[in-house]
Amino acid sequence: EVELGRGSVDFKFSSGVSMQALMEIKKLHNGKFWNGLEVQLLDYLESDQCDIGRFVAIQYRNHRKKSDVGERWKTLPARTKDLAEKHELDLMSTLIDARPRKSASKADRQT
């Protein structure tokens, strides 16, 4: 994590001074999930005078029916796009489904 004043960004990438980008990663189940995109990443970009930001959301377990995790999954792309346009930044988000899967070789097969 790189210290940029108000905490630390998860990753900073650069190619000399000509190109740099920041990446923030949050678990989809994190109670402060939207803060990671809408506050933390924007603060880091501003303090580092950078206009390329990437936000990675990771789902590692199934969510309870009453949680808003499914809604986060659905609305992340649109919210990222809105923020990018509003702040004139190159923002992108990525969703990673890291939930365990059954092995294909161990799946029940009918013969």
C-alpha positions as CSV (number, residue, x, y, z in Angstrom):
1,E,0.0,0.0,0.0
2,V,1.2,3.4,-0.9
3,E,0.8,6.3,1.6
4,L,-0.9,9.3,0.0
5,G,-1.9,11.4,2.9
6,R,-5.4,10.2,3.9
7,G,-4.5,6.5,4.3
8,S,-3.0,4.3,1.7
9,V,-4.0,3.3,-1.8
10,D,-3.8,-0.5,-2.4
11,F,-1.6,-0.2,-5.6
12,K,0.1,2.4,-7.6
13,F,1.4,1.7,-11.1
14,S,3.6,4.0,-13.1
15,S,5.7,4.2,-16.2
16,G,8.1,7.0,-15.2
17,V,6.3,10.3,-14.8
18,S,4.4,10.1,-18.1
19,M,1.8,7.5,-16.9
20,Q,0.5,6.6,-13.5
21,A,-2.6,4.8,-12.2
22,L,-4.0,3.9,-8.8
23,M,-6.0,0.8,-7.8
24,E,-8.3,0.3,-4.8
25,I,-9.6,-3.2,-4.0
26,K,-12.6,-3.9,-1.8
27,K,-14.5,-7.0,-0.8
28,L,-18.1,-6.7,-2.1
29,H,-19.3,-7.6,1.4
30,N,-17.4,-4.7,3.1
31,G,-19.8,-2.4,5.0
32,K,-17.8,0.6,3.6
33,F,-17.8,-0.7,0.0
34,W,-19.0,2.4,-1.7
35,N,-16.6,4.5,0.3
36,G,-13.8,2.7,-1.4
37,L,-14.9,3.9,-4.8
38,E,-16.6,7.2,-4.1
39,V,-14.3,8.6,-1.4
40,Q,-11.1,6.8,-1.0
41,L,-10.1,6.3,-4.6
42,L,-11.1,9.9,-5.5
43,D,-9.1,11.3,-2.6
44,Y,-6.1,9.2,-3.6
45,L,-6.3,10.4,-7.2
46,E,-6.6,14.0,-6.1
47,S,-3.7,13.9,-3.6
48,D,-1.5,12.1,-6.2
49,Q,-2.5,14.4,-9.0
50,C,-3.5,11.3,-11.0
51,D,-6.5,10.9,-13.3
52,I,-6.4,7.1,-13.9
53,G,-8.1,5.0,-11.3
54,R,-9.2,1.4,-11.1
55,F,-11.5,-0.2,-8.6
56,V,-11.7,-3.9,-8.1
57,A,-14.6,-5.5,-6.2
58,I,-14.2,-9.1,-5.0
59,Q,-17.0,-11.4,-4.0
60,Y,-15.6,-14.4,-2.1
61,R,-18.8,-15.8,-0.6
62,N,-22.5,-16.0,-1.2
63,H,-24.5,-13.2,0.2
64,R,-27.5,-13.3,2.5
65,K,-30.8,-12.5,0.9
66,K,-31.3,-9.4,3.0
67,S,-27.9,-7.9,2.1
68,D,-27.3,-5.4,-0.6
69,V,-24.3,-7.2,-2.1
70,G,-26.3,-8.3,-5.2
71,E,-27.3,-4.7,-5.8
72,R,-23.7,-3.6,-5.5
73,W,-22.7,-6.1,-8.1
74,K,-25.4,-4.9,-10.5
75,T,-24.9,-1.1,-10.0
76,L,-21.1,-0.9,-9.8
77,P,-20.4,-0.3,-13.5
78,A,-23.0,2.5,-13.8
79,R,-21.8,4.2,-10.6
80,T,-18.2,4.0,-11.8
81,K,-19.2,5.6,-15.1
82,D,-21.1,8.4,-13.4
83,L,-18.2,9.2,-11.2
84,A,-15.8,9.2,-14.1
85,E,-17.9,11.6,-16.1
86,K,-18.6,13.9,-13.1
87,H,-14.9,14.2,-12.1
88,E,-13.5,13.9,-15.6
89,L,-11.3,10.9,-14.7
90,D,-10.4,7.7,-16.4
91,L,-12.1,5.4,-13.9
92,M,-12.9,1.7,-14.5
93,S,-14.2,-1.0,-12.2
94,T,-13.9,-4.8,-12.3
95,L,-15.9,-7.4,-10.5
96,I,-14.2,-10.7,-9.5
97,D,-16.3,-13.6,-8.5
98,A,-13.9,-15.6,-6.3
99,R,-16.5,-17.9,-4.7
100,P,-15.5,-21.5,-4.5
101,R,-16.8,-23.7,-7.3
102,K,-17.4,-27.4,-7.4
103,S,-14.7,-29.2,-9.4
104,A,-16.0,-30.3,-12.8
105,S,-14.2,-33.7,-12.4
106,K,-16.2,-34.3,-9.1
107,A,-19.6,-33.2,-10.4
108,D,-22.3,-35.7,-10.4
109,R,-22.7,-37.3,-13.8
110,Q,-25.6,-39.4,-15.0
111,T,-24.8,-42.3,-17.3
